[in-house]
Amino acid sequence: MKSEQISYYLDLELLQDYLDSLGKTIVEQMFTLYSQQAEIYLHDIERAQLNASFSDWQEHCHKMKGATASVGMHQLHGQLKLLEKLDAPKERKAVLLAELKQSNEQAILAFKEWLESK
């Protein structure tokens, strides 16, 4: 992944600040925790989509949005900010959820590559 792609997904200034103030080990732990929690968030968002529950959709998108902000995944954060308020048919949300899952995978890959370079 090119550095432009990494910066598309990540807030590199924030992450560098974390690295400088907390150290690589803590940043690695933050990333591991995010990766574990993201699976849960995505599962919960999918369940809300399948049940056509706007309130659950909103709640779980909001939780994941906060988690993405805390680990500097600004592209995902912006995507979730839009999804959180979206009231759309479950078929449309299924497409958006698939896009969210793909974006999450890309952001995780970008984070791994960024962290390996430090």
C-alpha positions in Angstrom: 0.0 0.0 0.0 1.4 3.4 -1.0 1.8 6.2 1.6 -1.0 8.2 -0.1 -3.3 5.2 0.4 -2.3 4.9 4.1 -2.9 8.6 4.7 -6.3 8.2 3.0 -7.3 5.8 5.7 -5.4 7.0 8.7 -4.8 10.2 10.6 -1.1 10.0 10.6 -0.5 13.0 12.7 -2.7 11.7 15.5 -1.1 8.2 15.3 2.4 9.7 15.4 1.4 11.7 18.5 0.2 8.4 20.1 3.5 6.7 19.1 5.5 9.6 20.6 3.6 9.9 23.8 2.5 6.3 24.5 5.1 4.1 22.7 4.8 1.5 20.1 3.7 -1.3 22.5 0.6 0.7 23.7 -0.3 1.7 20.1 0.0 -2.0 19.1 -2.4 -2.9 22.0 -4.8 -0.2 20.9 -4.8 -1.6 17.4 -5.3 -5.2 18.6 -8.2 -4.1 20.8 -9.8 -2.2 17.9 -9.4 -5.2 15.5 -11.1 -7.5 18.0 -13.9 -5.0 18.8 -14.5 -4.2 15.1 -15.6 -7.7 14.5 -18.2 -7.4 17.2 -19.3 -4.0 16.0 -19.7 -5.2 12.4 -21.6 -8.3 13.6 -23.9 -6.0 15.6 -24.4 -3.6 12.7 -25.2 -6.5 10.4 -27.8 -7.9 12.9 -29.4 -4.5 13.1 -29.5 -4.3 9.3 -31.1 -7.8 9.0 -33.7 -6.9 11.7 -34.3 -3.5 10.0 -33.8 -1.8 13.4 -32.9 1.8 12.9 -32.2 2.4 16.6 -29.8 -0.6 16.8 -28.2 0.4 13.5 -27.6 3.9 14.8 -26.3 2.7 18.2 -23.8 0.2 16.8 -22.6 2.5 14.0 -22.1 5.1 16.7 -20.0 2.8 18.8 -17.8 1.8 15.9 -17.5 5.4 14.9 -16.0 6.2 18.3 -13.6 3.3 18.1 -12.4 4.3 14.7 -11.8 7.9 15.9 -9.8 6.7 18.8 -7.4 4.7 16.6 -7.1 7.4 13.9 -9.0 5.7 11.2 -10.4 8.9 9.8 -11.8 7.5 6.5 -13.9 4.9 8.4 -14.9 7.5 10.9 -16.4 9.7 8.2 -18.1 6.7 6.6 -19.7 5.7 9.9 -20.7 9.3 10.6 -22.9 9.1 7.4 -24.1 5.6 8.1 -25.1 6.3 11.7 -27.9 8.7 10.6 -29.0 6.8 7.5 -32.6 5.6 7.5 -32.7 3.4 4.4 -34.3 0.1 3.3 -32.4 -3.0 4.6 -31.4 -3.9 1.0 -29.6 -0.6 0.7 -28.0 -1.0 4.1 -26.8 -4.5 3.1 -24.8 -2.9 0.3 -23.5 -0.1 2.6 -22.5 -2.7 5.2 -20.5 -4.7 2.6 -18.7 -1.4 1.7 -18.1 -0.7 5.4 -16.6 -4.2 5.9 -14.3 -3.7 2.9 -13.2 -0.2 4.1 -12.5 -1.7 7.6 -10.3 -4.3 6.0 -8.4 -1.7 4.1 -8.0 0.5 7.1 -6.7 -2.4 9.2 -4.2 -3.2 6.4 -3.1 0.5 6.3 -2.7 0.5 10.1 -0.6 -2.7 10.0 1.6 -1.3 7.3 2.0 2.0 9.0 2.9 0.3 12.3 5.4 -2.0 10.7 7.2 1.0 9.3 7.7 2.4 12.8 
